[in-house]
Amino acid sequence: MTAQTSSAEAFFERVAEDRYVPAEYTRGPWSADSQHAGPPAALLGRTVQTRHGAREDMRLARITFEITKPVPLAPLTVATRVLREGRSVELVEASLTPDGGAEVMRARALRIRTQPGSVPQETHGPEVPGPQSARTEPFFPVPWDVGYHTAMEARFAHGSFLGRGPATCWLRMRVPLVDGEKTAPLDRVLVAADSGNGVSNVLDFSRHVFVNPDLTVHLHRHPAGEWVCIDARTSVDGAGIGMSETGIHDEQGPIGRGVQSLFVAPRD
């Protein structure tokens, strides 16, 4: 499929109620014709939260993405449906489909009713150094000038793109998710969460393929501020199956976790 992109200074441009055109900022580091999974994941998460009839007293607590095919740089249509309605919990599904093609990404989200101040707040998790004390590290080589790697500001408290092993990285969006629309807290989390495997790789990217066909994010709180931290580590079994686990933080503390399944194989 030939790349069809918008010139907007954003990840996407909305051209109809349920149709979006990606900008070059969505391009991932592995293919000139495919998106990084972070922006389309955030687009599905936003759709779940803002769909027609969505209750304002419910907040996304868990979302699982199934990435069935590489998401192309082409116009995408978003569809949603409610799988289960309830007084305190609802289950919502959303999908992305390119023009004339098959579905490429599906999300299933659990939304839970909120009652601010109704219970004592308890948060537990490791502290991480803030973005002000973190450092900028070079991105691994990418053969194009514009993409996800230029749309995100990254600072490392531990590890680096070029190193191997666990890493703690703060990420901040340089452009909005949708042109002309306000960036929401959930947008910031989901744009960043799919990068867990990328920052905590344990094998040489030039010699191995890492494909994550899914991503699950649990959130007990949405972030405050522009920075989102992913505190990530990756494990790989010799049979070629891996998993990346990511603690997600903002500058006030832990807000949730992300998990990615991985297909790992030698490069041809």
N, C-alpha and C positions, 0 to 999 in steps of 0.2 A: 504494500500500500504506500503510495507516494505521500510524503509529509505535506500536510496542509496546516499552516500555523497562522496565528494572529500576530499583529505587530504591537499589541497592547503591552504596557509596562506592568504586567501581572502574570500569574500563571495561566489564567483562563480569561476569555472574553465571553460573556453571555450574549447569545444572538437570538435566543427565543426562551420561553419560560423554562423549558427542560432541555435546552441544547447549548453546548459550550464548544468553543474553538480554543485549543491549547496554544499558548505562545511558546517560543523557543526555550523559555526558562524552565519548561517542564521536561526538557530532553535529559535523559539519564546518561551516565558515563559509559555505557556498554554498547549502545546502538544509536546511530544518528536518527533512526526512524521511530524510536520508542521512548516513552516517558519513564522517568523515575517514578516509582510507585507512590511516593509521598504525596505529590499534588493530587492525583486522582483519588487517593484514599481520603484526603481532606475534603475533596469535592463531594464524595459519597457521604461522609460524616456530616457535612453542612446540609445536604439534602435531607438526611434523616431528621436533623434538628429543626429544619425550617419548612418541611413539607406542609401542604395545605391541611389544616385541621390539627396540627401538632399542638399538644398542650404545653403551655408555658411553665407549668409546675413540675414538669418531668425533665430529667437531665440524663444524658447518655452516660451509662456506667460501664458498659462493655461493648466493643465492636470487633467483629471478626471479618477479615477480608479474604476472599478466595480469588487469587489472581490466575485465571485460567489460560490467558494468553498475554504476550507483551502488549501493553497499552500503546496504541499507535499515536503519532502526532497527526491527528485527524479529528474532525468534528465528532463529538460524543453526545449521545442522548442519555439522559438519566431517567430511570423509572423507579417508582417506589410503591410499596404496598405494606399494609399493616397485617402481620401474621397473627398477632394476638393482642387484644385490648384488655386492660384491667384497671381497676381503681388505683393500684399502686405500682404496677409493672406492665410494660408493654413491649412487644417484640416487633421490630420494623425491618424490612428488607429493602435494599436499593441496589441498582445495577447500572453498569455503563456499557453502552453498545455503540460502536462506530457505524457511520452510514453504510448500509449495504452489507454489514458484516455480522458476525456472531458476538455474543456477549463476551467481554474481556475481563470484567471484574465485578464481583458481587460482594455486598456487605450485609451482614445480619447484626442488628444492634439491639441491645437491651437498654431500655430507658426506665428509670426508677423515679417515683414521685419524691419531691423534695419538700421539706418543712423546716426552713431555716430557724436555728435556735431551739429546735425541739429536743435535742439530745446533746450531752457533753461531747466536745470534739476531742478525738484521740488520733494522733498521727505518729507512726513509728517508722523508722528507716534511717539509713546512714546519712550523715551530712556530707555534702560535696562542696568544694571550694566554688565561690561564685564566679560569674563571667568576668568581673573586673580584675580578678587575679589570674585568669586563664590566659593562654597564649595562642597566637595565630600560627597555624602549621600549614605547609603547602599541601594542596590537594594532589592526589596521585594523577599521573599524566592522562589528559583527556584530549582527543584529537579535534575538538571543536571549541570555539571561543565562548559560546553562550550556552547555558544549560542550568540544570539544578545547582551545579557547583558554583555558578556565579550569582544565582538568585538567593543563596543562603550565606549568611555570615557564620563562620565557625570558629570557636575558641576552645582549646583543649586544656583541661585541668590535669589530665593524665593521658598518656598515649598520644597517637598521631595517626593521620591517614596512611602514612608510609610505613609505620611500625606495625608490629604484630602483637596480638594479645588484647586483654581488656583495655578499655579506653573510657574516659569521661569527657564528653564533649558538649559544649553549650552551642545551641543553634538559634539563629534569629532570621526571620524572613526579611529580605530586602525589598520585596514587592508584595502586593496583596494577592490573595488567592484568586479573587474575581475582580476584574477591572471595574472601578467605580463603586465597589461595595466594601463596607467596613470589614476588617479582619476580625474574626471571632476567636475567643480563647481555644475552642476545639480545633479550629483551623491550624493554629500554631503547633498543637500537639501532634496532629496526624500528619502534617507535612514533614515533621522531624522523625517520628517514631520508626519509619521504615529504614532509617539509616543505621540502626543498631548493628547489623551485620557488617555494613561498610566500614564503620570506624573500629570494630573489634575483630577484624579478620585474623585468623590464626595460621593461614597458609598463603603462599605467594599468589596474588591475583593473576600474575602473568603466566602461571603454570597450572592454575586450577579455576574451574568454573563454579561460582556460587549462585544458585538460583533459589529465591524464597517464594514458594507458591502461595504463601499465606502470611498473615499478620494478625495478631490479636492484641488489643489494647484494653486494659482495665483501668478505670479512673475513679478514685474516690473524691477527687476535686479537680476542677478545671483550673488552668494556670492563671496566675496574676502576672502581668508584665509581658514584655516582648520576648524574653529569653526562655527557651526550653532546654533542659539538660537531659542527655541520654547517657546513662552510666551502664555500659554494655560489656558483655562477655560472650564469646562464642565457643561451643564445643563441637567437635567433629568425630564421628565414629569411622573406623577404617573401612566400613562397608559403603560409605558415601552419604550418610545421613547426618545432618548437623542441626544445631539449634542455637539461636541467639536469644539471650535473655537481657532485658533492658529495664533498669530502674529509671523512672521518669520524674523529673524534678522541675520546680521553678525556683526563683530566688528565695521563696518562703519555706521551701522544704519539699518532701516527697509528695507526688500527686497520683502516682499509679505505676503500672508495669506494662511492658510489651514483650511478646514472644513471637519469634519467627521460626518456622521449620525451614530446613535447607536441603537442597539437592547439591551434592558436591562431587565433582568429577575432574579428572585430568583434562586439560585443554588438548584438542587434537593437534 
